[in-house]
Amino acid sequence: MNQEKHALVVGYSGIAGGNLVEHLTALGDWKISGVARKPLAGSSNVTPIAVDLLDREATHAALQGVQPTHVFFNTWTRRDTEAQNVVANGAMLQNLLDALAHADSVQHVALVTGTKHYLGPFEAYGASKPDTPFVEDRPRLPGENFYYTQEDILFKSASDRGYTWSVHRPHTIIGFALGNAMNMGVTLAVYASICKETGQPFVFPGSKQQYEAATDMTDARLLARHLTWASTHAEGSNQSFNVVNGDVFRWRQMWAVLAEEFGLVNGGLPAETAPLAVQMAHSAPVWDAMVSKYGLQANALETLASWWHTDGDLGRDVECFNSMSKSRRCGFNDYQDTAQAFRALFARLRSQRIIP
């Protein structure tokens, strides 16, 4: 008799974890438990586990008796320096895996990291001037990077306890989620909505290099399928994978698509860089008025928009795109058109009254 598949989705309220939960639910043959500091209300398909993974004792208590077959780690915490990120994010993963040491049911642990594996941490972002496309067997960059720390923790735990692992490196993720720290799709939707309401130009907020360079993104729905595939197929075991949509675009092309989607005049690249954190610094009252005017869900602007993260991605002065050849060789052939990913997200945001 086949053992029931039981997913423990860590960070299930976020953009990666939330879309994974939706995918596993749709498949219909998974039991799902979700870990979050603040569990979501109304998630009937998920058994919620409320715990702060930085609290080692609380993590052990919360996971006592939980017997997952597959663990998906989709969360992180932001600190002021990378040294602090290493300590905090390493501790979160270590505490979780140690708390599951009792669970001889664990077959596979999947870790979501990202393209900072190749670019370096935020405080040294792109300083190495990496060559593109990024490939999985490229040596690690010198210096601290909490992704490397998490990988090493995972590798040792898997070796000690006899389960398989996979590491997934998405680029910037497009997907439905509210209140998470890195969410370019929702951020750009809110920015475009405010531009339309106020009549201000829809200008690209990043660098000329990023406006012109080739790049790619990751649809959260495709990431969910990739996580599930690698965790349930031998070809995905004990491997690190890039995971992006499979198309390559330039922001000067995509910016026109976004402008058209919102009925805006494309302001293109301005003469001087216009970061969103500066443009939107005083937009909270405008957004609050829009919520009332259009009958939107009562989400504060800072809950929806992560200006800092979008500015970081669009302000880079290095080209950034990833090879999917390894995934293709191993049997994962899913593809997602990035423009359609944006359109699908915007449609969902409108249908749920997040944006007008």
Steps between C-alpha positions, in 0.01 A plus 500: 500500500635843406570733789278808506682811381508758777648841410634729769503839326716740698404859424162399359363853530761642261524526124684170442336300778150626432512408134647161590208435733256588220679262263514209745135555589404486133690172459272352764727228637696698760443563868632849572632659819613861490751680720484877548549748779148629430289228336244607242135505590267285297756260351281192531736281296794560733563393858663816637801496730574838659861535605800731474778279367759716673366365829663158518298364793170623358584344164566162659176523695293608199627218278481224757305215346491653151598232246550657155630308202607814313626829643497821296696790652378825343570766761769744611548793735673825412772650717715812466819321395579175323687377807176538693305339215732199516440454872123551492415309182740221580341463842149484354586209272713322759229528765240362262708204384607416854138513614415246230779261600236283668307467172633195322226570244701776328596397147602833344575859599480777239665836569407817309784751474549727198717677247697677774689170498672646191469873573599510865310644799317832490796689646727381217234444234653433160844620608661193344369593149390140435483355151165392355316274475538375856559125525465284807855365517661845517727531806371692798597863533744595775357644819189435706169406343219349704399284203834321524456453874154353451623266228775365725253444784268314262776287348626388842155428638404298191822301521458434873131405481478326167252705299545668162512874437460758229592869479291734286636835380223720358558847364255777595167325571168611349201373690205567724586575861433785738734637763821325399834679481588424138209540261573687177176405324269644765734796552489593131122452493460744788746745342315490168165544674623807685647643178163458329313659790731801530590546135872475569718342233563127508878519490745216543645535853831320444832529323571539130698175511203307635262672258703380201648171623362150445332357810243245617256435784328213680125446518413371848270240343787360293721497810232298679500243221880489502511441875247219472678340206846502660361366826324203342731396214836332530645736237445793739661336802816650648519774237509879489286662230436840355127548449379775268219533248707406197469823302739795496391862461622857541326736739460764227279242326317383813442855623292568189294187575433615856408851387250363250349266758415798725411742221796723576732705284838327506741745661796275425839574646520852650804723473569448870440178692167509685496227769159394623600563860539867406206527260259330738630644827185705562242281322337332800218759526439467124472123535270524801270728300503252212404217735195698606415629153513163325386275784831315520614267774632708787870426453751764601741608229801366690329160522471469122808675362865411560656806340848418627507154342371612160745791502780255576412269213431771243795714610770240437781588263567140394323272258318216673340191348513130573547179306224240528701237311561284805130479585423417137761224493351352816147499365331823613377673185234741625501850351321822591473813288601786733266761353211257549616439857470872572157516333372202699618658824341836420171329412499319834583818690207675334261210556581497870473879527866553588544758222232693301 
